[in-house]
Structures are given as C-alpha cells and as structure tokens.
Amino acid sequence: MAERTNGKHRPDEIPRVGSGFSAAEMLSFMEGSAEPVTAIPVTAVPTTSFPTTGGSSPSSGAGIFGRRNGRRTYDPLADVRRRAHAALLEELGPQMYDGGADPEELEHRVRDALPGLLAKEEQLTAGDRGVAFRQVLDEIIGHGPIEPLLRDADVTEIMVNSWDRIYVERFGRIQSVETAFLDESHLRRVIDKIVSRVGRRIDEASPMVDARLPDGSRINAVIPPVTLDGAAMTVRKFSAHPYGVEDLIAFGTLDQEVATLLSVCVQGRLDVVITGGTGTGKTTLLNVLSQMLPTTDRIITIEDAAELRLGQEHVVRMEYRPPNIEGKGEITIRDLVRNALRMRPDRIVVGEVRDGAALDMLQAMNTGHDGSLTTVHANSPRDSLSRLETMVLMAGMELPVRAIREQVASAVDIIVHLSRLRDGTRRVTQVTEVLGMDGETVATQDLYVFDYKSGTDAYGRAKGALRRTEVKPRFLDRLAEQGIDVPPQLLGRGEVRA
C-alpha cells in the first residue's frame, strides 16, 4: 500500500480499489489532487453504506421520513443522473413521466438527447458514461433502479421498503441489494407511472393500490399516511415465458404422477381449488392447470389484477375495477362472477376468492359450470373449507351453516395445497378429495401427502416427496363415465371411503 505523509496522501499518489483506502479517503484525494479525475472511474469506488452518527438518519429527499436505522447507499453517479434528468425534463417536457406517452417514441428521443448531455460531464470516463446512459434510460423508459432486477431471471420478488432500502428474493432466499432510488420523489414518480398505465391511481385519499407490469408481474404499492417511512412497493415477478407442467416437475413443485392426476381432473371437469399461503405459488399452479383446459371450451377468467396467461384462443379476460376518486364505479370480483354466468362459459377461472364472491363461485360450480378453477388463501385443505364458509357469510346472506357446508361439499371436488418449505422451495404438500357431507361436517380424504419426516440434506434442502396414500379416489367413476382413461398407478389399492 502506498505510504502516507502526516496522515495525508502524497501529491503523486493515485489510490486504487483494493489499496486499503476507504471510499471517503479516495473521494477526498480526488477533490484535492491536481491529477485529472478521469484517471479513476467513479463506478470503481466501492458502493458502501456510510455510517451515521448520533443515531440520526439521512434525509430521504422529502425530508420528513425518519428511520430508526438510517442507511444511504453511496451512489457515485447519483448527481450525474440528477443533472441529466433535469436537462431531459427541460428538453422533453412532462411527457417524460406521462404514462400514456408512446414508449418507443420517448425512448428514441431520450437516446438522441442523452449522449450530448452526458458529454458535458467532463469528469466521467467513457465507461462511466455508458453506465450512466443505461441507468438514466432505465429510469425514464423503465422503472428506475429496479429495472435491472426486473431483467434478472433469478429474481422472483422485489421488495422496496423505502427509496434507499431494496431487497430481492433469489432462489427462495431474501437478500439486500446495493441499489437505491435517487430520493423519495423519484420512487413516487416510478409508482405513479406504473399505476397510471393500468388506469389506477394512488394518493393520500387512496394510499394503497394493486397494479401490474406489461409482462404480468404483480405490483403492490403503499404510500403515506399508511406507511411511516415513505412509499413502499412490492413486485411479484412472473417468468417471461409462462411455466408449463414440465417446469414445475423440474422445480420439484410436484411429480409426474400428481401432474397426471391433476391433468385428468381438469379434463374430467372436476372443480379444483388451489390453496396455500402468500408466495407459495398458487397463481403459478393455477396458470399451469388453466393451460390444460380444452381448446374447445369457452373460458372466462376473473382476476383482481390480470396475471393469468392462457394459450387458448377462446378466452375472455375480466379484471376488477377500483372506485374512482368520488368512491363510485367499483366493479367487484363478485360482480364479475355474476356477469360471467351470463356469458355462456364452459369454464370459469377466478384468480382468487377472498370475499362474498365465494357464494357466487360455489353457485356457479353447482349449476352446470363444472371444471372451474380458483385459489384461496389457507393454511391447509381443511382450513380452506372453513374459509369458504366464512367468505360465503361475507356476502350478507343469512344462510344456515349446514346449507353453506352442503354447497361447499357439492361444489368442490379437489383441493391442492401448496407450502413454502424452510429451504425456500415451493411444493405441493397435499392433494385432498372432497367426499361430501358426513353428518354436520364436510368429509375429505387425502390422496397425496408430503413426507416431512425425510428431513434435509447437507445443503439444507428438503428430501421429502409426495407420497400416495393408496386410497382409491371416489371421482374415478365420474371420469370413467366420461370416457377418460385413468392411468393404472392412480387407481390405488385401498377402498373407496363410504
């Protein structure tokens, strides 16, 4: 390491990354040195988090959000991007942040104007200008600093806790990333651009919103006064190419035998409910099962935020509409389910049932619309039946509990439960058949159960797999009546439960 004179750098000293100097020392040297700054790319300075003193947290740009654990990621090109933003805004006007602007035309104009603006930044090397060009383009055309994360195929979830705190999920593990927005207002601009594209809004009167990206990725955003540390955003990414059943088998979500069973159930018009907790892969499995629907069927999909991507041609997609600024014009999932019944559907696919729409969904399943698919948040198949009962009561109909249970027992045929294991993997852990009423309760039987007793391997990965219970499914007779061939391994060696 180079010598120091009285704790200071020698005039001819050029510090390098890895030489033992801190980022602050390198910047201090660069400010006082007669040597040209272009000798060292600013992006070569380590992106460290400068410690705060006295318990104070750095300003967010808005100047009103204090945090218990303040952190600001050092970004050597932040000032360059700010100046480029200001110059582009002066040159291009408000269309930079207009959600309705033509993206191709805007990108063309930004690409033409940006090189000239960055050429004025004489302290930058050619490499720094290339990095700054990509970052500014991402922020204007894309979604700011999270755009590279959206392009990263290994990232499945992006969690923006605040403008300077971003976490991602890779391979089932959550980790912090050294990237940040410029300030609070920058994060808010990106959120506004996303939600305006799908005709939604977010403001103090409506501080929470669900939206989607053009590729189908799900967005949830929250702003003050609901959040205390500034705006927050969560992005649930989806693959650029929809997963197929072969992909889920490769991931270990299910095995070939269970995939065959579910395919037979879908072809045989059994009503399937997919259950699980948050982030267990319910929507992904729903999308895979929806791809198994016959191309000759008329399919109606109903979602809170459109995420399903079906390959069939005869599909009508409908989406929930939130109320306008006056609190009017809301179209709920329940409204859409009732309307779907008038559209001559062969199959109804509901992204998620979470309220009184459960009553209309069950009635649809019981009135000739067999083969419908939906998802429910629940901790187990048995718990999902209780949740359906509760949601039916939310419809405001004063029905006896037994009548509700009879509706559920008659409507639902198969429950597929997904869990997220400790190693971060998402697995089908239970496949349950609904048999009907047994006295005052809904009778069920497990067809497949995950073997948790197998433990984990040396890398902490679960070694368990789905085990068949050897119970013969009761729905096999229904499938046989429709002329559907059932593979011999699905017949089971046990007796049908009475």
N, C-alpha and C positions, 0 to 999 in steps of 0.2 A: 504494500500500500504506500502511496506517496507520503513524503514527510510533510509535517505542518510546521509553520513558523509562528511561535507565540499563539498557538491555537487557531491561526488563520491559514488560508491557502496561499501557496506561492503564486506570484503573478503568472508564471508559465504553466501552472498545473491544470490539467484537464481531467476532471473526475469522470469515471466510467461507472456504469451499472455493475454492481458486484464488487466495487472497490472498497466498500466499507463505509462510504459516506451516506448519510441519510438523505432522503428526498429534500428536506428543508435545507440542508447544507449545500446540496447541488444547486438548488434554486438561488440561494444566497450567493454562491460563487458566480453563477451566470449573470446575476444582476451587477456585480462589481467587477467583472472581468472585462478587459479590453478586447478579448478574443470574440469573434463573431459567434452569436448564439447558434447559428446554423450548424456548428460543429457537432452538436448533440441533438438528436431528435427528441422533442418534448415527450413523445409517446414512449421513450425509453426510460423515463423516470418511473420508478415503481409506484403503482397505484395503491398507496397505503392509506389508512384512515388516521388522520391526525388526532392525537388525544386531546380531549377537552379538559379544562382545569376549572376548579371551583364548582364542579357539578353543573355548570351551565352547558346548554346545548346550542349548537349552531343554528343560525337563522334559516328558516325554510324559504326565504324569499318573500313569503306573505307576512312574516314577522309576527305571527300570532300563535303558532303551534309550538308549545314547549314539550319536551320529552324527558323522561327520567334518564334514559341512556342515549344521549345525543351522539350522532355519528354523521360525518360527512365524508364520503369517498372522494379522494383527491382526483380531479379530472383535469389533466394538463391542457386539454383542448376546449374546455368549457367556455372561456372568454372568446375564443375564436368563433365558436358556434353562435354565441350570443350576437356578436357583431355581424356575422353572416345572416342570421335571422333578421336582424333589424334592417340590413341593407336589402334583403329579398322582400321584406314586407313593404318597404318604401317603393320598391320597383314593381312588385306584382300586385300589391294591394290586398284587400281582405280575402281574395279568392284562395290564398294560401291555406286558410283554415275553414273554407267553405266545404261542408260535407257533400254538397251537390255538384261540386266542380268536376269536370272531366279529368279523371286521374292521368290519362295518357297525355293530354294537352298540358296539364300542370307539370308533369314530370319533364316533358320536353322543354318547357320554358325554364324550369329550375336548372336543368342540365346545361342549358345555354348560358345562363346568367352566373352560375356559381363559380366556374373556373376563374372568371375575371375578378370576382370578389375575393377569392382566396389568394389570388396572385398579389394582392395588396398586402397580405400578411407576410412581410419580408422575413420574419424570424422563423418561418416554417421551412422544413426540408421538403423535398419532393414527396417523401414517404408520408410525412405528416399531412401534407395537403391531400393526398389520396385517402387517408383515414378520415380527415375532416369532411371531405367531399361525401364519402359513404355515410357518415353519421348525420350530416345535415340532410342528405337525401332521404335517409330513413325517417328522420323526424318530421319532414314535410309531406313526403309521399306515403310513408309507412306509419309506424306507431312509436316513433322515438326510440329510446334506448332498448326497448323490449323487442324491437324488430329482429335483431339477430337471434334472440331467444325463440321467437316465433318460427324462424327458419331452421332452428336446431331440431332435428328429428328426434333426438334423445330426450328433449324436454317435453314433459306431458302436462305440466301445470306451472303457471307463473303467478306469483303472489306478490303484489306491490303493497306493502304495509304503509308506506309513505313515499314521498318523492325521492328520498335517498336510501330507502331500505327495500331491496328486492330479493325475493327468494324464488327458487325453482325446485321442481321435482324431477329428478333423473333416476330412472330405474327403480322407482318406488321410494327413493330417499330424498329428503328435503335438504337443500343446501343454499347458503347465501352466495350471491354473485356480486362482483365488484363493478357494478354499473349503477347509474342513477339518472334521474331526470335533472334538468337544469335547476328547477325550483318548483314550488307548489303550483304556480300558474301554468307552467309547462305541462305538468301532469293533468291538470284540469282541461287544458286545451285538447290533449290527446283523448281524454274520456269524452268530451263534448263531440269530437269528430266521429268517434266510434258510434255513439248512441244516435247521433243525428242521421247517420246513414240508414238506419233501420226505422226512422220515423219516431224515435222516442226522445225523451228529454230527461235532464237531471238538473235540479236546482234546489234551493232551500225548501221550497214547498213540496218537492218530490225528491228527497235526497238519496233514494235507492233505485237502482234500475238494473234490469237484465237485458242483455243485447247479444249480438253475435257478430263475428267477423265474416268476411266473404267466404272463407273456407269452412264455415260452420262451427268454428271454435266458440265456446260459450263465454260470455263476459258478464261479470257482476261488478258493479261499481257503487261505492258509498261515499258521500261527502258530508262535511259538517252541515248542520249541528249533530248529526248522528254519530260521526266519528270525531274523536277528540284531537287526533294528531294530523289532521289534514285528510285529503282524499285517499281512498284505498281502492284497489282493483284486483280482481282475481280472474285469471284466464284459464279455462279448461280447454286444452288443445285437443284437436282430433287429427287423425292421420290424413295426409294429403290424399291418399287413396283409401277408401273405406275398407276396413278389415273384413275378411271373409272367415268362414268357419275354420279353414286351414290355418289361418294366422292365430286364432285363439287356441287351436290344438298345439301349435308350435310354441306359444307363450306358456302353455301349461294351464290355461284357464279351465279347460275341460279336456276330456279324452275322446277318442274316436267313437267309443261306444255310446257315451252320453250325447255326442253330437248327432249320431244316427237316431237315437231316441227322440231328440228334440225335432229333428227334421221330419220324422214320421208323425209326431204330434201336430206339427204345423200343417203338413199335408192332409192330415185327417181332421182338420178343422176343430181341434181342441182349443179351448180358451186358456191361454198361458199368462201367468202373472210373474214378473221378474222382481225379486225383492233384494234388499241389501242396504247397507249404509251409504253415506256420502263417499264418492270416489271409489266405489267398488267395481265399477264397470257395467252398471245396469244399462245405460244408454247404448254402450258399445254392443252388448249382447242383444239388446232389442233390435239394433240396426242389422245385426247378423241374421237373427231369426226372420226379420222382415224381408231380407233378401231371398229367403226360402219360400215366400208366398208365390203361388202360381201366377204366371204372367197373364192368365186369362181372367183373373179376378179383378174387380174394381176395388181399389184400396183407397181409403180416406185416412190421412194422418192428421193428428191434432196435437199441437205442442205449445208449450209456454214460450219457448224460443226455438225456432226451427233448427234442428240438429240432424235429423234422420236424412240419410241419402240412399234412396231406394233406386235400384236399377230397372225396375219395371216401368213400362210406359203408361199403363192405365192407373195413374196415381193423381189424387187431388190432395194438396197440402194446405192446411189451415193453421193459423197462428193466433194466439191470444193477443188482444189489443188492450193496452192500459188506458185509463181515463185521461182525458185531455186536461188542460190547465184549469178548467172550470169543474173538474170532477165528473164529467159526463162522457158518454161514448164508450165506456168499457165493454168489451166483449170477452166474457169469461170462458174457461175451458168447458164449463157446464153448458153454456150457450152453444158452443161449437159442437159438443157431443149431440145435443138435441137436434141441431141443424143437420148433422151428418146422417141422422136416421132418415131424413127426407131426401137424401141424395142417392138412394139405391146402392148402398155399399155392400160388397161381399165381405170385406174385412175392414175393421176399424182398428187403427193403431194409435193409442194415446201415449204420448211421451212420458207423462207421469200423472197419476191421480193423487191429488193432495187435499181435496175439499169435497163439497157436495156433489161434484161431478161423478163421484163413485156410484151414487144411486142411478144416474142415467147410464153409466157404463154397464152396471150389472143388469139393468133392464134391457139394454141392447143385446147383451150376451144371452139373455133368457128369452128373447123374442125373435129368434131366427138369424141373428148375426153371429153365428158360431165362428170360431177361429180368430177371435180378436186377441190383441196383444196389448199389454200395458206394463208399467213399472210402479212399484210402491216402496217408499222408504220404510224399512222394518228390520228388526234385529234377527228374526227367524221366520220360517214359514208360518208357524202358529201365531206369532205376533202380527204378521201381515193380515191374518183373518180378523183379529181384534181391531186393527187399524181400519180395515174396510168398514167394519160395523160402526166405528166412531165417525168416519167420514160420511157415511150414509145419514147419520143423525145430524150432521152439519148442514144437510140440505134443507132442514127445517120441517121435515115431515115427521109427524109423531107416530112412528111405526113401532109396533111391539118388537122387542129384541129377537124373539123367536122368528118373526116374519123376516127380519133382516138376515138372520143367520140362514134361513132357508133360501133366501135369494142368493147369498154368497155361496152356499153349498151347491146350489143348482147351476150357478154361472161359472165358477172357477173349476177347471179340470186339473191343471198342473201348476205348481209353484216351483220356480227355480231360484235358489238363494245363492247370492254371491257374498264373499267375505274378502277383506283385505288382511292378509296374514302379516305376522311380525317382520318377515323378510321383505315386505313391500309388494309382494306379488298378489294379484287378484285371481281368486279361484272360485269356481262353482263348488260350494261345500255341501249342498243339499238339493235333491230333487224329490219333491213330495207330490203325491197324488191326493186330490180331494175326493173322498168317497161319498159324501152326503151327510145327512143328519144321523146322529146316534144319540137318541134322547133329546137333551137340550143343547148339545154341543155339536160342532162340525167335526166329523170323523176324517182322519187323514192317515196315510201310510207312507213311510219313507221308501223310495225306490233306490236312491243312492245317497250315501253319507260319506263325508270326508274323514279320512283316518288321521286324526290329530296325534295319535299315540306313537306314530313313527318317529317323532322328534325332528331334529335338524341335522344337517351335515356339518362338516368342518367350517364351511363358509357361512353358516347361519341360515341356510335355505331349507325350507320345509321339505321333508322327504315323503310326506303323506300323499295319498291319492284318493280319488273317489272309489268307494267300494260298493258293489251291488249287494243289496240286502237279500237277494234271492226270493223276494216276494213278487208274485205274478201280478202285473198291473191289471186293474179291472177294465181299463179302457181298450184293451186289446180286442175285445169282442166288437166294439164300435168300429174300430179300424178294419176288422175283417169284413164287416157288413158293407164297407165302402170299397172293398176290393184292394185295400192297401196291404202290400206284403210287409210282414214284420220279420226282421232278422231273427234267427233262432236264439241268439245269445240274449235277446231281450225278453224271452218268454218266461224266464225264471223257473226255479224248481219248487218254489213254495206254492201254497194255496192262496186263492183269492180270498181276501178278508171279507167276511159276511157283513 
